[in-house]
Amino acid sequence: ILSGRVSAATTRRAAELGIDIVLQGIGDKAGRLRELCQELAIDPLEAAFFGDDLGDIPPMRIAGWSAAPADAADEVRAVASYVSRLGGGRGAVRDAIEVLLRREGHWDRVLDAHDVPREAAS
């Protein structure tokens, strides 16, 4: 998680989800995304970024794939690779992750990990 704000709720939710990298209070999100990709030894084109406000546009342009919720700023939706039909706080991140996993051919592994029969997943 790379956020401009500092939020106890974000820290708590990240812990619940098992997200190890939680960077908050970041002013230069694009610069920090580049640094993070370098630290993780990945090309920024292999990164995905989810954003909803103007400060998210620079890192969205760096990432190979970006997404936004339905209620993101117009300018953000215009640069996003994918715009969820759902709003922020209403499942948009989960929706975007599913779209990305399907696109990259990893969705079947998710279904297998949760013991979901293929006919139930259609």
C-alpha positions as CSV (number, residue, x, y, z in Angstrom):
1,I,0.0,0.0,0.0
2,L,1.4,3.4,-1.0
3,S,-0.7,6.2,0.4
4,G,-0.4,9.9,0.8
5,R,-2.3,9.8,4.0
6,V,-1.4,8.2,7.3
7,S,-4.3,6.2,8.7
8,A,-4.6,3.7,11.6
9,A,-7.5,2.1,9.7
10,T,-5.2,1.5,6.7
11,T,-2.5,0.0,9.0
12,R,-5.1,-2.3,10.6
13,R,-6.7,-3.4,7.3
14,A,-3.3,-4.1,5.8
15,A,-2.4,-6.3,8.8
16,E,-5.7,-8.2,8.4
17,L,-5.0,-8.9,4.7
18,G,-1.4,-9.8,5.4
19,I,0.0,-7.0,3.3
20,D,3.6,-6.5,4.4
21,I,4.6,-3.3,2.6
22,V,2.5,-0.3,3.8
23,L,4.0,3.1,3.0
24,Q,1.9,6.0,4.3
25,G,2.4,9.8,4.3
26,I,4.1,9.6,0.9
27,G,4.2,12.9,-1.0
28,D,6.0,11.8,-4.1
29,K,4.1,8.6,-5.0
30,A,5.7,8.3,-8.4
31,G,9.2,8.5,-7.0
32,R,8.4,6.1,-4.2
33,L,6.9,3.6,-6.6
34,R,10.0,3.7,-8.7
35,E,12.1,3.2,-5.6
36,L,9.9,0.3,-4.4
37,C,10.1,-1.4,-7.8
38,Q,13.9,-1.1,-7.7
39,E,14.0,-2.5,-4.1
40,L,11.8,-5.4,-5.2
41,A,13.8,-5.9,-8.4
42,I,10.8,-5.5,-10.7
43,D,10.3,-3.4,-13.7
44,P,7.6,-0.7,-13.1
45,L,5.8,-2.1,-16.1
46,E,5.2,-5.2,-14.0
47,A,3.6,-3.1,-11.2
48,A,-0.1,-2.3,-10.8
49,F,-1.4,0.8,-9.2
50,F,-4.9,1.6,-7.9
51,G,-5.7,5.3,-7.5
52,D,-8.7,7.6,-7.1
53,D,-7.4,11.2,-6.9
54,L,-5.1,13.6,-8.8
55,G,-2.0,12.7,-6.8
56,D,-2.3,9.1,-8.1
57,I,-2.0,10.0,-11.7
58,P,1.9,10.2,-11.8
59,P,2.3,6.6,-10.4
60,M,-0.5,5.3,-12.5
61,R,1.4,6.5,-15.6
62,I,4.5,4.6,-14.4
63,A,2.8,1.3,-13.6
64,G,2.2,-1.2,-16.3
65,W,-1.4,-1.4,-15.3
66,S,-3.6,0.9,-13.3
67,A,-7.1,0.9,-12.0
68,A,-9.6,3.3,-10.4
69,P,-12.9,3.1,-8.7
70,A,-16.1,4.3,-10.4
71,D,-16.1,7.4,-8.2
72,A,-12.5,8.5,-8.9
73,A,-11.8,11.9,-10.2
74,D,-12.5,12.2,-13.9
75,E,-8.8,12.8,-14.7
76,V,-7.9,9.6,-12.8
77,R,-10.4,7.5,-14.6
78,A,-9.1,8.9,-17.9
79,V,-5.6,7.5,-17.4
80,A,-6.6,4.2,-15.7
81,S,-6.2,1.0,-17.6
82,Y,-9.3,-0.3,-15.9
83,V,-12.2,1.6,-14.2
84,S,-14.2,-0.5,-11.8
85,R,-18.0,-0.4,-12.0
86,L,-17.8,-0.2,-8.2
87,G,-17.0,2.8,-6.0
88,G,-14.3,3.3,-3.5
89,G,-15.0,1.3,-0.3
90,R,-17.6,-0.8,-2.1
91,G,-15.4,-3.5,-3.6
92,A,-13.5,-1.7,-6.3
93,V,-10.1,-2.8,-5.3
94,R,-11.2,-6.5,-5.1
95,D,-12.9,-6.1,-8.5
96,A,-9.7,-4.6,-10.0
97,I,-7.5,-7.4,-8.6
98,E,-9.8,-10.0,-10.0
99,V,-9.7,-8.4,-13.4
100,L,-5.9,-8.2,-13.3
101,L,-5.6,-11.8,-12.1
102,R,-7.9,-13.0,-14.9
103,R,-6.0,-11.0,-17.5
104,E,-2.7,-12.5,-16.4
105,G,-4.1,-16.0,-16.3
106,H,-3.9,-16.5,-12.5
107,W,-7.6,-16.6,-11.6
108,D,-7.8,-20.4,-11.8
109,R,-5.1,-20.6,-9.1
110,V,-7.2,-18.4,-6.9
111,L,-10.2,-20.6,-7.4
112,D,-8.1,-23.7,-6.7
113,A,-6.8,-22.2,-3.5
114,H,-10.3,-21.6,-2.3
115,D,-11.7,-24.9,-3.5
116,V,-14.2,-23.2,-5.8
117,P,-15.6,-25.5,-8.6
118,R,-15.2,-24.0,-12.1
119,E,-19.0,-24.0,-12.8
120,A,-19.6,-21.9,-9.6
121,A,-17.1,-19.3,-10.8
122,S,-18.7,-18.5,-14.2
